[in-house]
Amino acid sequence: MLRFLTAGESHGPELVAIVEGVPAGFEIDPGQINEDLARRQKGYGRGGRMAIERDQVRIVSGLRFGRTLGSPVTLIVENKDFKSWQKRMSIDPRDRGEAVPVTRPRPGHADLAGVLKYNLEDIRDVLERASARETTARVAVGALAKQILAPFGVEVLGYVVSIGPIESRTPDDIGMAELRRLSEQSQVRVLDGEAERAIIAEIDACKKTGDTLGGVVEVVAHGLPVGLGSHVQWDRKLDGRLAGALLSLQAAKGVEVGVGFRAAALRGSALHDEIGYDQAARRFTRSSNNSGGSEGGMSTGEPLRVRVAFKPISTLMRPLRSVDIRTKAEATGAIERSDVCAIPAAAVIAETVVAFELARAFVEKFGGDSRSEIARNYQGYLEQVRNF
Ligand SMILES: Cc1cc2nc3c(=O)[nH]c(=O)nc-3n(C[C@H](O)[C@H](O)[C@H](O)COP(=O)(O)O)c2cc1C
């Protein structure tokens, strides 16, 4: 089973991920992981931190001569900013005096629930791990997962559909290559130039007033076979697993599969994707893809389409009302160096999270300890589906 854990504080020395269950024989290019790490760092509206970091992965286990060994893969990304935090983030108790405790919880962040739950006096002990800096490790893992999926023709891409109140138009039936080209060249990862200009103006306006923005991202995956995930048990359903993984992202507040919440307002006759059969290609076809490529907790073989809604960043430069946890006196939320809007980065993060869940379902379905064994099982399955 493919699984991973991440570790590391936002201003600690390193972020680490250990990925277990990667079959042997997959060619892994650290350069491609670095590309996704760089994509995660980009986007109009990020704060000062991203100017300091130059995220690069260091792979210290599980790989030899560019190929996976079947053993755990350890991915490490250095926090360059640690240099300025060595004393304040030290593991040595003698350095405690160097740190000024954070005592004013920010509404919307993990601060208050975290100190109460873990019985901590310094909010920094919570925020360092709650921070979305953690997603650097998840992006590295997902970028690795993409290299497990790629040999089987599966491609995954995330882009932005709205930021704050501004929606970007996505052309119908746009191909993966065009989707990638347009979103990659946009400063806010949208497909629509007019929306991009309006979004940048909105981010500038928020920056001026000390405010922040959220938004919605979409992830599409092409080339999936029918039947990843399963209807037979709740925790094997692909849509449920995707939603769980995506909602675990910092600031994520909602997930939609296919037309999502809009489905509730439609009649069944208008929603469901009618079934046909292409004799020449020997495959079942669909008249539409409102399901987003998922029925019964299984992939349908149509493009997978999921959306994630992210709330606005909770650190405001013009902070909201709060209470000092030490004195219980009225206060305002603490100010930490922060992004105004991180939705372009969230699109890359969601993309890599989806890639990991798909790779997990793929390895589960086509099981095996090596790429060649998986490839054999995969080909046999495709044959079975064609001959159905
Ligand atoms: C890419 C990304 C960057 C983020 N950057 C910040 C930030 O700079 N400042 C901040 O207060 N929150 C930021 N957040 C959101 C917080 O990490 C998140 O709101 C917090 O951990 C509480 O978790 P919750 O929102 O899931 O409840 C970011 C989230 C994402 C996805």
The ligand as a Tripos MOL2 file, in Angstrom:
@<TRIPOS>MOLECULE
LIG
   31    33     1     0     0
SMALL
NO_CHARGES

@<TRIPOS>ATOM
      1 C1         -0.7410   27.5120   -0.0340 C.3       1 LIG1
      2 C2         -1.2540   28.0350    1.2740 C.ar      1 LIG1
      3 C3         -0.5980   29.0860    1.8830 C.ar      1 LIG1
      4 C4         -1.0520   29.6070    3.0760 C.ar      1 LIG1
      5 N1         -0.4100   30.6910    3.6170 N.ar      1 LIG1
      6 C5         -0.8820   31.2250    4.7700 C.ar      1 LIG1
      7 C6         -0.2720   32.3910    5.3190 C.ar      1 LIG1
      8 O1          0.6870   32.9410    4.7590 O.2       1 LIG1
      9 N2         -0.7890   32.8820    6.4580 N.ar      1 LIG1
     10 C7         -1.8590   32.3070    7.0880 C.ar      1 LIG1
     11 O2         -2.2970   32.8030    8.1100 O.2       1 LIG1
     12 N3         -2.4530   31.2050    6.5860 N.ar      1 LIG1
     13 C8         -1.9920   30.6550    5.4420 C.ar      1 LIG1
     14 N4         -2.6090   29.5370    4.9290 N.ar      1 LIG1
     15 C9         -3.7580   28.9410    5.6420 C.3       1 LIG1
     16 C10        -3.4010   28.3230    6.9660 C.3       1 LIG1
     17 O3         -2.2970   27.4620    6.8800 O.3       1 LIG1
     18 C11        -4.6210   27.5770    7.5460 C.3       1 LIG1
     19 O4         -5.7310   28.3980    7.4830 O.3       1 LIG1
     20 C12        -4.3690   27.1700    8.9790 C.3       1 LIG1
     21 O5         -3.3680   26.1860    9.0260 O.3       1 LIG1
     22 C13        -5.6140   26.6460    9.7210 C.3       1 LIG1
     23 O6         -6.1090   25.4840    9.1280 O.3       1 LIG1
     24 P1         -7.5610   25.4300    8.4520 P.3       1 LIG1
     25 O7         -7.7080   26.6830    7.6770 O.co2     1 LIG1
     26 O8         -7.5040   24.2320    7.5740 O.co2     1 LIG1
     27 O9         -8.5840   25.3490    9.5150 O.co2     1 LIG1
     28 C14        -2.1860   29.0140    3.7110 C.ar      1 LIG1
     29 C15        -2.8210   27.9350    3.1050 C.ar      1 LIG1
     30 C16        -2.3790   27.4450    1.8890 C.ar      1 LIG1
     31 C17        -3.0920   26.2900    1.2430 C.3       1 LIG1
@<TRIPOS>BOND
     1     1     2 1
     2     2     3 ar
     3     2    30 ar
     4     3     4 ar
     5     4     5 ar
     6     4    28 ar
     7     5     6 ar
     8     6     7 ar
     9     6    13 1
    10     7     8 2
    11     7     9 ar
    12     9    10 ar
    13    10    11 2
    14    10    12 ar
    15    12    13 ar
    16    13    14 ar
    17    14    15 1
    18    14    28 ar
    19    15    16 1
    20    16    17 1
    21    16    18 1
    22    18    19 1
    23    18    20 1
    24    20    21 1
    25    20    22 1
    26    22    23 1
    27    23    24 1
    28    24    25 2
    29    24    26 1
    30    24    27 1
    31    28    29 ar
    32    29    30 ar
    33    30    31 1
@<TRIPOS>SUBSTRUCTURE
     1 LIG1         1 GROUP 0 **** ****
